[in-house]
Amino acid sequence: MQLRFYCYLGLRGKQPGGPEEQAEQAWMDGDKGYYRSSLLSTLQRIRELLAQAQLPVGVA
């Protein structure tokens, strides 16, 4: 199974690629940012569904 998360970050009223946008992106990429949180919550839900036998095992 593969999971992919995509997020395009753009801040209104800020310069694209500017310092504010770069700081926000660094936070999103960090240990407590959106990407890691999304991945961990998705994995937790998949494990719950597998434990309840509500998700087929071995599906490609």
N, C-alpha and C positions, 0 to 999 in steps of 0.2 A: 504494500500500500504506500502511496506517496501523497504527501500533503504539500501544497504550495500556497504561500501567502504573498499577496502583492498589495502594495499601498503606494499611491502617488501622493506626495506631499507638496502642497503649494499653500502658502500663507497669503491671504488677501492683504493688499496694501504693502507688501514687503517685496524687496528685490529678489527675483528668482535666483537661487544659488547664493543668496546673501548670508550674512552672519546669523540672522534670526532663523532662517530656514535651515541652515547647517546645524545650529544648536538643537532645533526641534528634531531633525533627523537623527542626530547623535542620541537623543533621549529615546527615540523610537527603537533604535538599534540596541540600546543598553539592556542590562539584566532585568530591569523593571519596566521596560518599554512595551509598546503595543505588540510587536512581533513575538517576543518571548511569551507574553501573557496569552496571546491568541493560540500559539502552539500548545502551551501547557493545558489550557482549558479544552482545546479540541482533543488532545490525547486523553485527558481525563474522561471526557464524554464517550470516546470510542471504547475505552477500557470498561466503563460502566455498561455500555450496550453489549459488549462481548460477555461480560460476567452474567448478564441477564439473558444471554442467548438470543438477543434481538438483532444481532449483526452477524452475517455469515462469515465464517473463517475461511481463508484461502481464496477469496474472490480477487481476481486480478483486475 
